[in-house]
Amino acid sequence: MRTTLTIDDDVARLLKARQHRKQQDFKQTVNEILRLGLQADAEAKDPPFVVRTFDGGGFAPGVAPTKLNQLLDDLEIEDFLEKFGR
């Protein structure tokens, strides 16, 4: 496929240096570099997502799980009294 491509000067210098090192024509060098870049991109995978879990340690001493609603009520009453006076 023929196409027109504008290449930055620094990239063109790198391609020409590689072309001379490998003794290839410019077309071969560009195609090789594009293939390598595209293959590397396809092979690069995000690390697997891991969900970390932590030991909650349970409830604090003196807190009964069966009385959490009562504890919440007590805290709300305490907050109300602090805001509006006793």
N, CA, C and O atoms as a Maestro MAE file, in Angstrom:
{
 s_m_m2io_version
 :::
 2.0.0
}

f_m_ct {
 s_m_title
 :::
 protein
 m_atom[344] {
  # First column is atom index #
  i_m_mmod_type
  r_m_x_coord
  r_m_y_coord
  r_m_z_coord
  i_m_residue_number
  s_m_chain_name
  s_m_pdb_residue_name
  s_m_pdb_atom_name
  i_m_atomic_number
  :::
  1 25 0.847 -1.169 0.000 1 A "MET " " N  " 7
  2 3 0.000 0.000 0.000 1 A "MET " " CA " 6
  3 2 0.895 1.235 0.000 1 A "MET " " C  " 6
  4 15 1.844 1.313 0.779 1 A "MET " " O  " 8
  5 25 0.611 2.151 -0.827 2 A "ARG " " N  " 7
  6 3 1.364 3.401 -0.885 2 A "ARG " " CA " 6
  7 2 0.595 4.456 -0.094 2 A "ARG " " C  " 6
  8 15 -0.626 4.574 -0.197 2 A "ARG " " O  " 8
  9 25 1.343 5.209 0.690 3 A "THR " " N  " 7
  10 3 0.716 6.282 1.450 3 A "THR " " CA " 6
  11 2 1.743 7.374 1.702 3 A "THR " " C  " 6
  12 15 2.947 7.140 1.594 3 A "THR " " O  " 8
  13 25 1.274 8.547 2.033 4 A "THR " " N  " 7
  14 3 2.158 9.652 2.392 4 A "THR " " CA " 6
  15 2 2.105 9.805 3.898 4 A "THR " " C  " 6
  16 15 1.031 9.815 4.498 4 A "THR " " O  " 8
  17 25 3.273 9.924 4.500 5 A "LEU " " N  " 7
  18 3 3.365 9.977 5.948 5 A "LEU " " CA " 6
  19 2 4.340 11.079 6.330 5 A "LEU " " C  " 6
  20 15 5.445 11.141 5.791 5 A "LEU " " O  " 8
  21 25 3.950 11.940 7.246 6 A "THR " " N  " 7
  22 3 4.853 12.971 7.749 6 A "THR " " CA " 6
  23 2 5.501 12.442 9.019 6 A "THR " " C  " 6
  24 15 4.819 12.097 9.984 6 A "THR " " O  " 8
  25 25 6.828 12.384 9.005 7 A "ILE " " N  " 7
  26 3 7.579 11.830 10.133 7 A "ILE " " CA " 6
  27 2 8.363 12.965 10.784 7 A "ILE " " C  " 6
  28 15 9.008 13.755 10.094 7 A "ILE " " O  " 8
  29 25 8.306 13.044 12.101 8 A "ASP " " N  " 7
  30 3 9.076 14.055 12.831 8 A "ASP " " CA " 6
  31 2 10.562 13.872 12.551 8 A "ASP " " C  " 6
  32 15 11.026 12.762 12.290 8 A "ASP " " O  " 8
  33 25 11.305 14.983 12.610 9 A "ASP " " N  " 7
  34 3 12.731 14.954 12.273 9 A "ASP " " CA " 6
  35 2 13.520 13.981 13.142 9 A "ASP " " C  " 6
  36 15 14.369 13.246 12.639 9 A "ASP " " O  " 8
  37 25 13.243 13.975 14.447 10 A "ASP " " N  " 7
  38 3 14.000 13.084 15.337 10 A "ASP " " CA " 6
  39 2 13.718 11.618 15.010 10 A "ASP " " C  " 6
  40 15 14.623 10.785 15.066 10 A "ASP " " O  " 8
  41 25 12.478 11.305 14.673 11 A "VAL " " N  " 7
  42 3 12.113 9.927 14.319 11 A "VAL " " CA " 6
  43 2 12.756 9.546 12.989 11 A "VAL " " C  " 6
  44 15 13.232 8.422 12.825 11 A "VAL " " O  " 8
  45 25 12.769 10.474 12.049 12 A "ALA " " N  " 7
  46 3 13.394 10.209 10.747 12 A "ALA " " CA " 6
  47 2 14.880 9.911 10.917 12 A "ALA " " C  " 6
  48 15 15.415 9.018 10.261 12 A "ALA " " O  " 8
  49 25 15.548 10.660 11.800 13 A "ARG " " N  " 7
  50 3 16.977 10.398 12.051 13 A "ARG " " CA " 6
  51 2 17.187 9.000 12.625 13 A "ARG " " C  " 6
  52 15 18.105 8.285 12.222 13 A "ARG " " O  " 8
  53 25 16.339 8.621 13.557 14 A "LEU " " N  " 7
  54 3 16.457 7.281 14.149 14 A "LEU " " CA " 6
  55 2 16.208 6.197 13.103 14 A "LEU " " C  " 6
  56 15 16.914 5.189 13.068 14 A "LEU " " O  " 8
  57 25 15.218 6.403 12.262 15 A "LEU " " N  " 7
  58 3 14.925 5.422 11.213 15 A "LEU " " CA " 6
  59 2 16.081 5.308 10.220 15 A "LEU " " C  " 6
  60 15 16.453 4.205 9.819 15 A "LEU " " O  " 8
  61 25 16.644 6.438 9.827 16 A "LYS " " N  " 7
  62 3 17.758 6.411 8.868 16 A "LYS " " CA " 6
  63 2 18.987 5.741 9.480 16 A "LYS " " C  " 6
  64 15 19.696 5.003 8.796 16 A "LYS " " O  " 8
  65 25 19.239 5.995 10.763 17 A "ALA " " N  " 7
  66 3 20.375 5.353 11.425 17 A "ALA " " CA " 6
  67 2 20.171 3.840 11.461 17 A "ALA " " C  " 6
  68 15 21.103 3.077 11.207 17 A "ALA " " O  " 8
  69 25 18.965 3.415 11.774 18 A "ARG " " N  " 7
  70 3 18.669 1.975 11.795 18 A "ARG " " CA " 6
  71 2 18.758 1.392 10.387 18 A "ARG " " C  " 6
  72 15 19.244 0.276 10.203 18 A "ARG " " O  " 8
  73 25 18.300 2.131 9.418 19 A "GLN " " N  " 7
  74 3 18.354 1.685 8.023 19 A "GLN " " CA " 6
  75 2 19.802 1.403 7.621 19 A "GLN " " C  " 6
  76 15 20.086 0.381 6.998 19 A "GLN " " O  " 8
  77 25 20.706 2.298 7.972 20 A "HIS " " N  " 7
  78 3 22.113 2.107 7.613 20 A "HIS " " CA " 6
  79 2 22.738 0.953 8.394 20 A "HIS " " C  " 6
  80 15 23.526 0.183 7.845 20 A "HIS " " O  " 8
  81 25 22.385 0.834 9.677 21 A "ARG " " N  " 7
  82 3 22.915 -0.268 10.494 21 A "ARG " " CA " 6
  83 2 22.481 -1.619 9.952 21 A "ARG " " C  " 6
  84 15 23.285 -2.546 9.849 21 A "ARG " " O  " 8
  85 25 21.206 -1.722 9.608 22 A "LYS " " N  " 7
  86 3 20.637 -2.997 9.144 22 A "LYS " " CA " 6
  87 2 20.853 -3.214 7.647 22 A "LYS " " C  " 6
  88 15 20.582 -4.296 7.126 22 A "LYS " " O  " 8
  89 25 21.334 -2.196 6.971 23 A "GLN " " N  " 7
  90 3 21.537 -2.246 5.519 23 A "GLN " " CA " 6
  91 2 20.238 -2.643 4.805 23 A "GLN " " C  " 6
  92 15 20.204 -3.563 3.988 23 A "GLN " " O  " 8
  93 25 19.192 -1.923 5.144 24 A "GLN " " N  " 7
  94 3 17.875 -2.131 4.545 24 A "GLN " " CA " 6
  95 2 17.485 -0.860 3.795 24 A "GLN " " C  " 6
  96 15 18.094 0.195 3.974 24 A "GLN " " O  " 8
  97 25 16.476 -0.977 2.967 25 A "ASP " " N  " 7
  98 3 15.955 0.265 2.404 25 A "ASP " " CA " 6
  99 2 14.982 0.870 3.419 25 A "ASP " " C  " 6
  100 15 14.554 0.203 4.360 25 A "ASP " " O  " 8
  101 25 14.646 2.129 3.212 26 A "PHE " " N  " 7
  102 3 13.836 2.873 4.177 26 A "PHE " " CA " 6
  103 2 12.480 2.216 4.398 26 A "PHE " " C  " 6
  104 15 11.996 2.149 5.528 26 A "PHE " " O  " 8
  105 25 11.874 1.736 3.330 27 A "LYS " " N  " 7
  106 3 10.564 1.084 3.412 27 A "LYS " " CA " 6
  107 2 10.624 -0.125 4.342 27 A "LYS " " C  " 6
  108 15 9.743 -0.296 5.186 27 A "LYS " " O  " 8
  109 25 11.648 -0.965 4.201 28 A "GLN " " N  " 7
  110 3 11.784 -2.146 5.063 28 A "GLN " " CA " 6
  111 2 11.954 -1.733 6.523 28 A "GLN " " C  " 6
  112 15 11.364 -2.332 7.422 28 A "GLN " " O  " 8
  113 25 12.763 -0.708 6.743 29 A "THR " " N  " 7
  114 3 13.010 -0.249 8.110 29 A "THR " " CA " 6
  115 2 11.726 0.258 8.758 29 A "THR " " C  " 6
  116 15 11.422 -0.101 9.896 29 A "THR " " O  " 8
  117 25 10.978 1.081 8.051 30 A "VAL " " N  " 7
  118 3 9.727 1.617 8.598 30 A "VAL " " CA " 6
  119 2 8.745 0.486 8.880 30 A "VAL " " C  " 6
  120 15 8.125 0.463 9.943 30 A "VAL " " O  " 8
  121 25 8.594 -0.452 7.949 31 A "ASN " " N  " 7
  122 3 7.674 -1.573 8.162 31 A "ASN " " CA " 6
  123 2 8.097 -2.428 9.350 31 A "ASN " " C  " 6
  124 15 7.253 -2.854 10.138 31 A "ASN " " O  " 8
  125 25 9.392 -2.681 9.484 32 A "GLU " " N  " 7
  126 3 9.887 -3.490 10.605 32 A "GLU " " CA " 6
  127 2 9.591 -2.809 11.936 32 A "GLU " " C  " 6
  128 15 9.111 -3.445 12.875 32 A "GLU " " O  " 8
  129 25 9.879 -1.517 12.011 33 A "ILE " " N  " 7
  130 3 9.644 -0.783 13.257 33 A "ILE " " CA " 6
  131 2 8.151 -0.715 13.580 33 A "ILE " " C  " 6
  132 15 7.759 -0.864 14.738 33 A "ILE " " O  " 8
  133 25 7.332 -0.496 12.578 34 A "LEU " " N  " 7
  134 3 5.884 -0.478 12.816 34 A "LEU " " CA " 6
  135 2 5.391 -1.832 13.322 34 A "LEU " " C  " 6
  136 15 4.585 -1.896 14.250 34 A "LEU " " O  " 8
  137 25 5.877 -2.911 12.712 35 A "ARG " " N  " 7
  138 3 5.474 -4.255 13.165 35 A "ARG " " CA " 6
  139 2 5.885 -4.489 14.615 35 A "ARG " " C  " 6
  140 15 5.089 -4.959 15.428 35 A "ARG " " O  " 8
  141 25 7.138 -4.155 14.930 36 A "LEU " " N  " 7
  142 3 7.625 -4.351 16.299 36 A "LEU " " CA " 6
  143 2 6.791 -3.550 17.299 36 A "LEU " " C  " 6
  144 15 6.421 -4.056 18.359 36 A "LEU " " O  " 8
  145 25 6.505 -2.310 16.953 37 A "GLY " " N  " 7
  146 3 5.710 -1.471 17.848 37 A "GLY " " CA " 6
  147 2 4.295 -1.976 18.024 37 A "GLY " " C  " 6
  148 15 3.764 -1.979 19.135 37 A "GLY " " O  " 8
  149 25 3.681 -2.403 16.936 38 A "LEU " " N  " 7
  150 3 2.308 -2.898 17.017 38 A "LEU " " CA " 6
  151 2 2.229 -4.232 17.746 38 A "LEU " " C  " 6
  152 15 1.271 -4.482 18.478 38 A "LEU " " O  " 8
  153 25 3.224 -5.090 17.553 39 A "GLN " " N  " 7
  154 3 3.242 -6.372 18.269 39 A "GLN " " CA " 6
  155 2 3.429 -6.143 19.762 39 A "GLN " " C  " 6
  156 15 2.765 -6.773 20.584 39 A "GLN " " O  " 8
  157 25 4.339 -5.236 20.106 40 A "ALA " " N  " 7
  158 3 4.572 -4.947 21.525 40 A "ALA " " CA " 6
  159 2 3.313 -4.385 22.165 40 A "ALA " " C  " 6
  160 15 2.985 -4.719 23.304 40 A "ALA " " O  " 8
  161 25 2.611 -3.531 21.431 41 A "ASP " " N  " 7
  162 3 1.377 -2.955 21.947 41 A "ASP " " CA " 6
  163 2 0.314 -4.033 22.148 41 A "ASP " " C  " 6
  164 15 -0.420 -4.009 23.136 41 A "ASP " " O  " 8
  165 25 0.233 -4.978 21.210 42 A "ALA " " N  " 7
  166 3 -0.758 -6.055 21.312 42 A "ALA " " CA " 6
  167 2 -0.421 -7.006 22.454 42 A "ALA " " C  " 6
  168 15 -1.318 -7.558 23.092 42 A "ALA " " O  " 8
  169 25 0.873 -7.196 22.713 43 A "GLU " " N  " 7
  170 3 1.295 -8.123 23.762 43 A "GLU " " CA " 6
  171 2 1.221 -7.496 25.145 43 A "GLU " " C  " 6
  172 15 1.112 -8.208 26.144 43 A "GLU " " O  " 8
  173 25 1.279 -6.179 25.212 44 A "ALA " " N  " 7
  174 3 1.225 -5.498 26.505 44 A "ALA " " CA " 6
  175 2 -0.172 -5.654 27.084 44 A "ALA " " C  " 6
  176 15 -1.162 -5.267 26.464 44 A "ALA " " O  " 8
  177 25 -0.236 -6.212 28.253 45 A "LYS " " N  " 7
  178 3 -1.523 -6.418 28.902 45 A "LYS " " CA " 6
  179 2 -1.515 -5.696 30.236 45 A "LYS " " C  " 6
  180 15 -0.480 -5.574 30.891 45 A "LYS " " O  " 8
  181 25 -2.675 -5.226 30.621 46 A "ASP " " N  " 7
  182 3 -2.800 -4.635 31.938 46 A "ASP " " CA " 6
  183 2 -2.644 -5.737 32.975 46 A "ASP " " C  " 6
  184 15 -3.071 -6.869 32.748 46 A "ASP " " O  " 8
  185 25 -2.039 -5.414 34.105 47 A "PRO " " N  " 7
  186 3 -1.943 -6.437 35.148 47 A "PRO " " CA " 6
  187 2 -3.346 -6.829 35.605 47 A "PRO " " C  " 6
  188 15 -4.259 -6.004 35.576 47 A "PRO " " O  " 8
  189 25 -3.522 -8.069 36.021 48 A "PRO " " N  " 7
  190 3 -4.857 -8.495 36.449 48 A "PRO " " CA " 6
  191 2 -5.326 -7.675 37.651 48 A "PRO " " C  " 6
  192 15 -4.539 -7.327 38.532 48 A "PRO " " O  " 8
  193 25 -6.603 -7.381 37.664 49 A "PHE " " N  " 7
  194 3 -7.184 -6.617 38.765 49 A "PHE " " CA " 6
  195 2 -7.305 -7.525 39.980 49 A "PHE " " C  " 6
  196 15 -7.850 -8.626 39.897 49 A "PHE " " O  " 8
  197 25 -6.799 -7.057 41.089 50 A "VAL " " N  " 7
  198 3 -6.837 -7.841 42.319 50 A "VAL " " CA " 6
  199 2 -7.589 -7.041 43.377 50 A "VAL " " C  " 6
  200 15 -7.290 -5.870 43.610 50 A "VAL " " O  " 8
  201 25 -8.550 -7.670 44.003 51 A "VAL " " N  " 7
  202 3 -9.282 -7.034 45.086 51 A "VAL " " CA " 6
  203 2 -8.621 -7.442 46.391 51 A "VAL " " C  " 6
  204 15 -8.550 -8.621 46.738 51 A "VAL " " O  " 8
  205 25 -8.145 -6.441 47.095 52 A "ARG " " N  " 7
  206 3 -7.529 -6.738 48.392 52 A "ARG " " CA " 6
  207 2 -8.619 -6.824 49.454 52 A "ARG " " C  " 6
  208 15 -9.540 -6.007 49.486 52 A "ARG " " O  " 8
  209 25 -8.503 -7.797 50.297 53 A "THR " " N  " 7
  210 3 -9.444 -7.916 51.403 53 A "THR " " CA " 6
  211 2 -8.681 -7.718 52.703 53 A "THR " " C  " 6
  212 15 -7.496 -8.042 52.796 53 A "THR " " O  " 8
  213 25 -9.348 -7.200 53.672 54 A "PHE " " N  " 7
  214 3 -8.727 -6.943 54.959 54 A "PHE " " CA " 6
  215 2 -9.584 -7.570 56.046 54 A "PHE " " C  " 6
  216 15 -10.810 -7.615 55.947 54 A "PHE " " O  " 8
  217 25 -8.922 -8.047 57.071 55 A "ASP " " N  " 7
  218 3 -9.635 -8.595 58.214 55 A "ASP " " CA " 6
  219 2 -10.204 -7.422 58.998 55 A "ASP " " C  " 6
  220 15 -9.460 -6.608 59.544 55 A "ASP " " O  " 8
  221 25 -11.510 -7.344 59.048 56 A "GLY " " N  " 7
  222 3 -12.146 -6.234 59.745 56 A "GLY " " CA " 6
  223 2 -11.951 -6.291 61.248 56 A "GLY " " C  " 6
  224 15 -12.108 -5.277 61.928 56 A "GLY " " O  " 8
  225 25 -11.618 -7.437 61.768 57 A "GLY " " N  " 7
  226 3 -11.379 -7.552 63.190 57 A "GLY " " CA " 6
  227 2 -12.648 -7.645 64.020 57 A "GLY " " C  " 6
  228 15 -12.578 -7.787 65.241 57 A "GLY " " O  " 8
  229 25 -13.796 -7.569 63.381 58 A "GLY " " N  " 7
  230 3 -15.050 -7.682 64.115 58 A "GLY " " CA " 6
  231 2 -15.418 -6.380 64.812 58 A "GLY " " C  " 6
  232 15 -14.835 -5.331 64.540 58 A "GLY " " O  " 8
  233 25 -16.376 -6.458 65.697 59 A "PHE " " N  " 7
  234 3 -16.848 -5.285 66.422 59 A "PHE " " CA " 6
  235 2 -15.951 -5.000 67.614 59 A "PHE " " C  " 6
  236 15 -15.296 -5.890 68.158 59 A "PHE " " O  " 8
  237 25 -15.942 -3.742 67.998 60 A "ALA " " N  " 7
  238 3 -15.152 -3.338 69.168 60 A "ALA " " CA " 6
  239 2 -15.740 -3.993 70.413 60 A "ALA " " C  " 6
  240 15 -16.930 -4.305 70.456 60 A "ALA " " O  " 8
  241 25 -14.908 -4.197 71.413 61 A "PRO " " N  " 7
  242 3 -15.418 -4.791 72.656 61 A "PRO " " CA " 6
  243 2 -16.562 -3.949 73.222 61 A "PRO " " C  " 6
  244 15 -16.480 -2.721 73.254 61 A "PRO " " O  " 8
  245 25 -17.591 -4.595 73.652 62 A "GLY " " N  " 7
  246 3 -18.738 -3.914 74.226 62 A "GLY " " CA " 6
  247 2 -19.825 -3.577 73.216 62 A "GLY " " C  " 6
  248 15 -20.896 -3.112 73.606 62 A "GLY " " O  " 8
  249 25 -19.578 -3.798 71.931 63 A "VAL " " N  " 7
  250 3 -20.587 -3.525 70.905 63 A "VAL " " CA " 6
  251 2 -21.215 -4.856 70.504 63 A "VAL " " C  " 6
  252 15 -20.553 -5.730 69.945 63 A "VAL " " O  " 8
  253 25 -22.482 -4.990 70.796 64 A "ALA " " N  " 7
  254 3 -23.197 -6.219 70.458 64 A "ALA " " CA " 6
  255 2 -23.830 -6.048 69.081 64 A "ALA " " C  " 6
  256 15 -24.612 -5.119 68.877 64 A "ALA " " O  " 8
  257 25 -23.507 -6.929 68.131 65 A "PRO " " N  " 7
  258 3 -24.065 -6.796 66.782 65 A "PRO " " CA " 6
  259 2 -25.590 -6.799 66.757 65 A "PRO " " C  " 6
  260 15 -26.200 -6.235 65.849 65 A "PRO " " O  " 8
  261 25 -26.194 -7.423 67.740 66 A "THR " " N  " 7
  262 3 -27.660 -7.497 67.767 66 A "THR " " CA " 6
  263 2 -28.290 -6.198 68.262 66 A "THR " " C  " 6
  264 15 -29.504 -6.025 68.163 66 A "THR " " O  " 8
  265 25 -27.477 -5.282 68.793 67 A "LYS " " N  " 7
  266 3 -28.023 -4.032 69.332 67 A "LYS " " CA " 6
  267 2 -27.503 -2.801 68.585 67 A "LYS " " C  " 6
  268 15 -27.410 -1.719 69.163 67 A "LYS " " O  " 8
  269 25 -27.165 -2.964 67.304 68 A "LEU " " N  " 7
  270 3 -26.624 -1.841 66.537 68 A "LEU " " CA " 6
  271 2 -27.654 -0.734 66.333 68 A "LEU " " C  " 6
  272 15 -27.299 0.445 66.357 68 A "LEU " " O  " 8
  273 25 -28.923 -1.090 66.132 69 A "ASN " " N  " 7
  274 3 -29.958 -0.062 65.980 69 A "ASN " " CA " 6
  275 2 -30.095 0.778 67.244 69 A "ASN " " C  " 6
  276 15 -30.272 1.995 67.177 69 A "ASN " " O  " 8
  277 25 -30.012 0.123 68.385 70 A "GLN " " N  " 7
  278 3 -30.098 0.850 69.648 70 A "GLN " " CA " 6
  279 2 -28.890 1.784 69.790 70 A "GLN " " C  " 6
  280 15 -29.029 2.920 70.244 70 A "GLN " " O  " 8
  281 25 -27.709 1.302 69.400 71 A "LEU " " N  " 7
  282 3 -26.507 2.127 69.462 71 A "LEU " " CA " 6
  283 2 -26.652 3.350 68.551 71 A "LEU " " C  " 6
  284 15 -26.290 4.460 68.941 71 A "LEU " " O  " 8
  285 25 -27.177 3.151 67.351 72 A "LEU " " N  " 7
  286 3 -27.388 4.260 66.419 72 A "LEU " " CA " 6
  287 2 -28.370 5.274 67.003 72 A "LEU " " C  " 6
  288 15 -28.143 6.481 66.914 72 A "LEU " " O  " 8
  289 25 -29.453 4.793 67.596 73 A "ASP " " N  " 7
  290 3 -30.416 5.698 68.229 73 A "ASP " " CA " 6
  291 2 -29.748 6.512 69.329 73 A "ASP " " C  " 6
  292 15 -29.948 7.723 69.417 73 A "ASP " " O  " 8
  293 25 -28.953 5.850 70.168 74 A "ASP " " N  " 7
  294 3 -28.260 6.541 71.260 74 A "ASP " " CA " 6
  295 2 -27.319 7.616 70.718 74 A "ASP " " C  " 6
  296 15 -27.240 8.711 71.276 74 A "ASP " " O  " 8
  297 25 -26.609 7.308 69.637 75 A "LEU " " N  " 7
  298 3 -25.685 8.283 69.051 75 A "LEU " " CA " 6
  299 2 -26.437 9.467 68.447 75 A "LEU " " C  " 6
  300 15 -25.987 10.607 68.556 75 A "LEU " " O  " 8
  301 25 -27.575 9.204 67.814 76 A "GLU " " N  " 7
  302 3 -28.371 10.290 67.242 76 A "GLU " " CA " 6
  303 2 -28.936 11.191 68.335 76 A "GLU " " C  " 6
  304 15 -28.964 12.412 68.183 76 A "GLU " " O  " 8
  305 25 -29.381 10.601 69.421 77 A "ILE " " N  " 7
  306 3 -29.901 11.388 70.547 77 A "ILE " " CA " 6
  307 2 -28.785 12.243 71.130 77 A "ILE " " C  " 6
  308 15 -28.986 13.421 71.424 77 A "ILE " " O  " 8
  309 25 -27.616 11.649 71.295 78 A "GLU " " N  " 7
  310 3 -26.462 12.370 71.837 78 A "GLU " " CA " 6
  311 2 -26.096 13.551 70.928 78 A "GLU " " C  " 6
  312 15 -25.819 14.647 71.414 78 A "GLU " " O  " 8
  313 25 -26.097 13.327 69.630 79 A "ASP " " N  " 7
  314 3 -25.778 14.379 68.663 79 A "ASP " " CA " 6
  315 2 -26.825 15.493 68.720 79 A "ASP " " C  " 6
  316 15 -26.478 16.674 68.691 79 A "ASP " " O  " 8
  317 25 -28.088 15.125 68.801 80 A "PHE " " N  " 7
  318 3 -29.172 16.107 68.885 80 A "PHE " " CA " 6
  319 2 -29.019 16.968 70.134 80 A "PHE " " C  " 6
  320 15 -29.160 18.189 70.073 80 A "PHE " " O  " 8
  321 25 -28.732 16.332 71.262 81 A "LEU " " N  " 7
  322 3 -28.596 17.076 72.512 81 A "LEU " " CA " 6
  323 2 -27.400 18.021 72.472 81 A "LEU " " C  " 6
  324 15 -27.457 19.111 73.042 81 A "LEU " " O  " 8
  325 25 -26.320 17.620 71.808 82 A "GLU " " N  " 7
  326 3 -25.152 18.494 71.696 82 A "GLU " " CA " 6
  327 2 -25.469 19.714 70.834 82 A "GLU " " C  " 6
  328 15 -24.998 20.815 71.121 82 A "GLU " " O  " 8
  329 25 -26.261 19.526 69.784 83 A "LYS " " N  " 7
  330 3 -26.578 20.635 68.881 83 A "LYS " " CA " 6
  331 2 -27.593 21.608 69.482 83 A "LYS " " C  " 6
  332 15 -27.471 22.821 69.307 83 A "LYS " " O  " 8
  333 25 -28.585 21.084 70.182 84 A "PHE " " N  " 7
  334 3 -29.685 21.927 70.633 84 A "PHE " " CA " 6
  335 2 -29.732 22.114 72.147 84 A "PHE " " C  " 6
  336 15 -30.723 22.619 72.676 84 A "PHE " " O  " 8
  337 25 -28.704 21.725 72.827 85 A "GLY " " N  " 7
  338 3 -28.615 21.944 74.265 85 A "GLY " " CA " 6
  339 2 -29.373 20.918 75.069 85 A "GLY " " C  " 6
  340 15 -30.256 20.219 74.573 85 A "GLY " " O  " 8
  341 25 -29.004 20.857 76.295 86 A "ARG " " N  " 7
  342 3 -29.628 19.872 77.185 86 A "ARG " " CA " 6
  343 2 -30.674 20.510 78.034 86 A "ARG " " C  " 6
  344 15 -31.306 19.834 78.846 86 A "ARG " " O  " 8
  :::
 }
 m_bond[343] {
  # First column is bond index #
  i_m_from
  i_m_to
  i_m_order
  :::
  1 1 2 1
  2 2 3 1
  3 3 4 2
  4 3 5 1
  5 5 6 1
  6 6 7 1
  7 7 8 2
  8 7 9 1
  9 9 10 1
  10 10 11 1
  11 11 12 2
  12 11 13 1
  13 13 14 1
  14 14 15 1
  15 15 16 2
  16 15 17 1
  17 17 18 1
  18 18 19 1
  19 19 20 2
  20 19 21 1
  21 21 22 1
  22 22 23 1
  23 23 24 2
  24 23 25 1
  25 25 26 1
  26 26 27 1
  27 27 28 2
  28 27 29 1
  29 29 30 1
  30 30 31 1
  31 31 32 2
  32 31 33 1
  33 33 34 1
  34 34 35 1
  35 35 36 2
  36 35 37 1
  37 37 38 1
  38 38 39 1
  39 39 40 2
  40 39 41 1
  41 41 42 1
  42 42 43 1
  43 43 44 2
  44 43 45 1
  45 45 46 1
  46 46 47 1
  47 47 48 2
  48 47 49 1
  49 49 50 1
  50 50 51 1
  51 51 52 2
  52 51 53 1
  53 53 54 1
  54 54 55 1
  55 55 56 2
  56 55 57 1
  57 57 58 1
  58 58 59 1
  59 59 60 2
  60 59 61 1
  61 61 62 1
  62 62 63 1
  63 63 64 2
  64 63 65 1
  65 65 66 1
  66 66 67 1
  67 67 68 2
  68 67 69 1
  69 69 70 1
  70 70 71 1
  71 71 72 2
  72 71 73 1
  73 73 74 1
  74 74 75 1
  75 75 76 2
  76 75 77 1
  77 77 78 1
  78 78 79 1
  79 79 80 2
  80 79 81 1
  81 81 82 1
  82 82 83 1
  83 83 84 2
  84 83 85 1
  85 85 86 1
  86 86 87 1
  87 87 88 2
  88 87 89 1
  89 89 90 1
  90 90 91 1
  91 91 92 2
  92 91 93 1
  93 93 94 1
  94 94 95 1
  95 95 96 2
  96 95 97 1
  97 97 98 1
  98 98 99 1
  99 99 100 2
  100 99 101 1
  101 101 102 1
  102 102 103 1
  103 103 104 2
  104 103 105 1
  105 105 106 1
  106 106 107 1
  107 107 108 2
  108 107 109 1
  109 109 110 1
  110 110 111 1
  111 111 112 2
  112 111 113 1
  113 113 114 1
  114 114 115 1
  115 115 116 2
  116 115 117 1
  117 117 118 1
  118 118 119 1
  119 119 120 2
  120 119 121 1
  121 121 122 1
  122 122 123 1
  123 123 124 2
  124 123 125 1
  125 125 126 1
  126 126 127 1
  127 127 128 2
  128 127 129 1
  129 129 130 1
  130 130 131 1
  131 131 132 2
  132 131 133 1
  133 133 134 1
  134 134 135 1
  135 135 136 2
  136 135 137 1
  137 137 138 1
  138 138 139 1
  139 139 140 2
  140 139 141 1
  141 141 142 1
  142 142 143 1
  143 143 144 2
  144 143 145 1
  145 145 146 1
  146 146 147 1
  147 147 148 2
  148 147 149 1
  149 149 150 1
  150 150 151 1
  151 151 152 2
  152 151 153 1
  153 153 154 1
  154 154 155 1
  155 155 156 2
  156 155 157 1
  157 157 158 1
  158 158 159 1
  159 159 160 2
  160 159 161 1
  161 161 162 1
  162 162 163 1
  163 163 164 2
  164 163 165 1
  165 165 166 1
  166 166 167 1
  167 167 168 2
  168 167 169 1
  169 169 170 1
  170 170 171 1
  171 171 172 2
  172 171 173 1
  173 173 174 1
  174 174 175 1
  175 175 176 2
  176 175 177 1
  177 177 178 1
  178 178 179 1
  179 179 180 2
  180 179 181 1
  181 181 182 1
  182 182 183 1
  183 183 184 2
  184 183 185 1
  185 185 186 1
  186 186 187 1
  187 187 188 2
  188 187 189 1
  189 189 190 1
  190 190 191 1
  191 191 192 2
  192 191 193 1
  193 193 194 1
  194 194 195 1
  195 195 196 2
  196 195 197 1
  197 197 198 1
  198 198 199 1
  199 199 200 2
  200 199 201 1
  201 201 202 1
  202 202 203 1
  203 203 204 2
  204 203 205 1
  205 205 206 1
  206 206 207 1
  207 207 208 2
  208 207 209 1
  209 209 210 1
  210 210 211 1
  211 211 212 2
  212 211 213 1
  213 213 214 1
  214 214 215 1
  215 215 216 2
  216 215 217 1
  217 217 218 1
  218 218 219 1
  219 219 220 2
  220 219 221 1
  221 221 222 1
  222 222 223 1
  223 223 224 2
  224 223 225 1
  225 225 226 1
  226 226 227 1
  227 227 228 2
  228 227 229 1
  229 229 230 1
  230 230 231 1
  231 231 232 2
  232 231 233 1
  233 233 234 1
  234 234 235 1
  235 235 236 2
  236 235 237 1
  237 237 238 1
  238 238 239 1
  239 239 240 2
  240 239 241 1
  241 241 242 1
  242 242 243 1
  243 243 244 2
  244 243 245 1
  245 245 246 1
  246 246 247 1
  247 247 248 2
  248 247 249 1
  249 249 250 1
  250 250 251 1
  251 251 252 2
  252 251 253 1
  253 253 254 1
  254 254 255 1
  255 255 256 2
  256 255 257 1
  257 257 258 1
  258 258 259 1
  259 259 260 2
  260 259 261 1
  261 261 262 1
  262 262 263 1
  263 263 264 2
  264 263 265 1
  265 265 266 1
  266 266 267 1
  267 267 268 2
  268 267 269 1
  269 269 270 1
  270 270 271 1
  271 271 272 2
  272 271 273 1
  273 273 274 1
  274 274 275 1
  275 275 276 2
  276 275 277 1
  277 277 278 1
  278 278 279 1
  279 279 280 2
  280 279 281 1
  281 281 282 1
  282 282 283 1
  283 283 284 2
  284 283 285 1
  285 285 286 1
  286 286 287 1
  287 287 288 2
  288 287 289 1
  289 289 290 1
  290 290 291 1
  291 291 292 2
  292 291 293 1
  293 293 294 1
  294 294 295 1
  295 295 296 2
  296 295 297 1
  297 297 298 1
  298 298 299 1
  299 299 300 2
  300 299 301 1
  301 301 302 1
  302 302 303 1
  303 303 304 2
  304 303 305 1
  305 305 306 1
  306 306 307 1
  307 307 308 2
  308 307 309 1
  309 309 310 1
  310 310 311 1
  311 311 312 2
  312 311 313 1
  313 313 314 1
  314 314 315 1
  315 315 316 2
  316 315 317 1
  317 317 318 1
  318 318 319 1
  319 319 320 2
  320 319 321 1
  321 321 322 1
  322 322 323 1
  323 323 324 2
  324 323 325 1
  325 325 326 1
  326 326 327 1
  327 327 328 2
  328 327 329 1
  329 329 330 1
  330 330 331 1
  331 331 332 2
  332 331 333 1
  333 333 334 1
  334 334 335 1
  335 335 336 2
  336 335 337 1
  337 337 338 1
  338 338 339 1
  339 339 340 2
  340 339 341 1
  341 341 342 1
  342 342 343 1
  343 343 344 2
  :::
 }
}
